[in-house]
């Protein structure tokens, strides 16, 4: 939908070190006959409101990413691959810079940021991210915590056991008004930037509200070798839509 000013941002900057001794980043490992990242991009490619899908890759993997997109994606014209940053949030800022340079960055510009290794995101999750980002300014996709959460400040003994009914597990997408996200990020101190684990924390640190979108248990992040087996099982069961 040209001119919609909503952009998909697929974060593929990770090296996949927790996957063990593999020769390529985890997003390029195959499940179901295709690289994981292709499954993810396919979910974004069929969502009609994205003006552009921006894939952010390690510099040395940009050409490979472009090649597999051409190979597997039916209509790749709406997809661009650019270099990611040193951190997750710098990678997102590279996407914002790209939008500013090549499209239109204004107060209404929405970015839907998503892990390249969460290939089971659904149309409903993407749709609700866009809807609520427009309405509230920022969203985070979450599922209720099913296990008891324990905190430990010294990593040896329990400090606290929070009320599980208030706990959620974060997933992606996370969606934002791009211009405001950048302004808040640029206003952080170096110390604040160092404690960031994801983009939503930028807003939380500055007292901004982030609306929750209900995720799915099967919207897993493929991080460890075990996750590959789980992902193959999900693919075989056809549990996503």
C-alpha positions in Angstrom: 0.0 0.0 0.0 2.1 2.9 -1.3 2.1 5.9 1.0 0.8 4.1 4.0 3.9 5.2 6.0 4.1 1.9 7.8 7.4 -0.1 7.5 8.3 -3.6 8.4 11.7 -3.9 10.0 13.2 -7.4 10.2 16.2 -7.5 12.6 18.7 -10.0 11.3 21.9 -8.5 12.7 22.7 -11.3 15.2 25.6 -13.7 14.8 23.8 -16.6 16.5 26.6 -17.5 19.0 24.3 -19.4 21.3 23.5 -21.8 18.5 26.9 -23.4 19.0 29.6 -24.0 16.5 27.8 -23.3 13.2 29.3 -21.8 10.1 26.6 -19.2 9.5 24.2 -17.0 11.6 21.1 -18.8 12.9 18.7 -16.8 10.7 20.2 -18.5 7.7 19.8 -22.0 9.0 17.1 -24.0 7.2 13.9 -25.4 8.5 11.2 -26.8 6.2 13.5 -26.4 3.2 14.0 -22.7 3.6 16.2 -20.4 5.7 14.5 -19.3 8.9 14.7 -15.6 7.9 12.7 -16.4 4.7 9.8 -17.8 6.7 9.8 -14.6 8.7 10.0 -12.3 5.7 7.2 -14.2 4.0 4.9 -13.3 6.9 5.8 -9.6 6.5 5.6 -9.7 2.7 1.9 -10.7 2.6 0.9 -7.9 5.0 -0.6 -5.3 2.6 0.1 -2.1 4.6 3.9 -2.1 4.6 5.3 0.6 2.3 8.6 -1.2 2.5 10.2 -4.1 4.3 13.6 -3.2 5.6 15.9 -6.2 6.4 18.9 -5.4 8.5 21.8 -7.8 8.2 25.5 -8.1 9.2 27.6 -6.4 6.5 29.2 -9.6 5.3 25.8 -11.3 4.9 24.0 -8.6 3.0 24.6 -10.1 -0.5 23.6 -13.6 0.8 20.4 -12.1 2.3 19.6 -10.4 -1.0 20.3 -13.6 -3.0 18.0 -15.8 -0.9 15.2 -13.1 -0.9 15.4 -13.2 -4.7 15.3 -17.0 -4.7 12.4 -17.6 -2.3 10.2 -14.5 -2.2 7.7 -14.2 -5.0 7.5 -10.4 -5.2 10.8 -9.1 -3.7 10.5 -5.5 -5.1 9.2 -4.2 -1.8 12.1 -5.5 0.3 15.5 -3.8 0.8 18.5 -5.2 2.7 20.7 -2.8 4.6 23.5 -3.0 7.2 22.6 -3.4 10.8 24.3 -1.7 13.7 26.5 -2.8 16.6 23.5 -3.2 18.9 19.8 -4.0 18.5 18.8 -0.4 19.0 21.5 1.0 16.6 20.2 -1.5 14.0 16.7 -0.1 14.5 18.1 3.5 14.1 19.7 2.5 10.8 16.2 1.5 9.6 14.9 4.9 10.7 17.7 6.7 8.9 16.9 4.7 5.8 13.3 5.7 5.9 14.2 9.4 6.4 16.6 9.3 3.5 14.5 7.3 1.0 10.8 7.8 2.0 9.0 10.0 4.4 9.7 10.3 8.1 7.1 12.2 10.0 5.1 12.0 13.2 2.9 9.3 11.8 5.6 7.0 10.5 5.2 3.5 12.1 7.9 0.8 12.2 7.1 -2.8 13.1 10.3 -4.3 14.4 10.7 -8.1 14.5 13.3 -10.7 15.2 14.3 -12.5 12.0 14.4 -15.7 14.0 10.7 -15.6 15.0 9.3 -17.2 11.9 5.9 -18.0 13.3 4.6 -14.5 13.8 0.9 -14.3 12.6 -1.0 -11.9 10.5 -3.2 -11.1 13.5 -0.1 -10.1 15.6 1.3 -7.9 12.9 -2.1 -6.3 12.3 -2.7 -5.5 16.0 0.8 -4.1 16.3 0.1 -1.7 13.5 -3.4 -0.8 14.9 -2.2 -0.1 18.4 1.0 1.6 17.4 -1.1 4.1 15.5 -3.5 4.5 18.4 -1.1 4.5 21.4 2.4 5.2 19.9 4.2 2.0 20.9 3.4 -1.7 21.3 5.1 -4.8 22.7 4.0 -8.3 21.9 3.8 -10.5 25.0 2.4 -13.7 26.4 1.5 -14.2 30.1 4.3 -15.9 32.1 3.4 -19.5 32.8 6.4 -20.3 35.1 7.1 -18.6 38.4 9.6 -15.8 37.9 12.5 -15.5 40.4 14.8 -12.6 40.7 18.3 -12.7 42.2 20.6 -9.7 42.5 23.7 -11.8 43.3 22.9 -14.7 41.0 23.1 -17.1 43.9 20.1 -16.6 46.1 16.5 -15.5 45.6 15.9 -11.8 46.0 12.2 -11.8 45.2 9.4 -13.8 43.7 7.1 -11.4 41.9 3.4 -12.0 41.5 3.2 -14.2 38.4 -0.2 -12.8 37.4 1.6 -9.5 36.7 4.5 -11.1 34.7 4.7 -11.4 30.9 7.3 -12.8 28.5 8.3 -10.4 25.8 8.2 -11.4 22.2 8.3 -9.4 19.0 7.0 -7.5 17.0 7.6 -4.2 18.9 6.2 -1.3 17.0 6.7 2.4 17.4 6.2 5.9 16.0 9.7 6.0 14.4 10.4 9.7 14.8 9.5 9.7 18.5 11.5 6.5 19.2 14.6 8.1 17.6 14.2 11.3 19.6 13.9 9.4 22.9 16.8 7.2 22.0 19.0 10.2 21.2 18.0 11.7 24.5 19.4 8.8 26.5 22.7 8.9 28.4 25.4 6.5 27.5 24.7 4.7 30.8 21.0 4.3 29.9 21.9 3.0 26.5 24.1 0.4 28.0 21.3 -1.2 30.0 18.9 -1.5 27.1 17.8 -5.0 26.2 15.2 -4.0 23.6 13.6 -0.9 22.1 10.6 -0.8 24.4 12.9 0.0 27.3 13.7 3.3 25.6 10.2 4.4 26.2 9.8 2.8 29.6 13.0 4.7 30.8 11.4 7.9 29.6 8.0 7.3 31.2 6.1 6.6 28.0 3.3 4.1 27.8 3.7 0.9 25.7 0.5 -1.0 24.8 0.5 -4.8 25.1 -0.4 -7.0 22.1 -1.2 -10.6 22.8 1.4 -12.9 21.3 1.3 -16.7 20.7 3.1 -19.5 22.6 4.4 -20.7 19.2 5.8 -17.3 18.3 9.2 -18.7 19.5 12.6 -17.1 19.0 15.0 -19.7 17.5 18.1 -19.3 19.7 19.4 -22.7 20.7 19.8 -26.0 18.8 16.7 -27.4 20.7 14.6 -24.6 19.2 15.3 -25.9 15.7 13.6 -29.2 16.6 10.7 -27.3 18.1 10.4 -25.1 15.0 10.4 -28.2 12.7 7.6 -29.7 14.9 5.5 -26.5 14.6 6.0 -26.4 10.9 4.9 -30.0 10.6 1.9 -29.3 12.7 0.8 -26.3 10.7 -0.1 -24.4 13.8 0.4 -20.8 12.5 -1.6 -18.6 10.2 
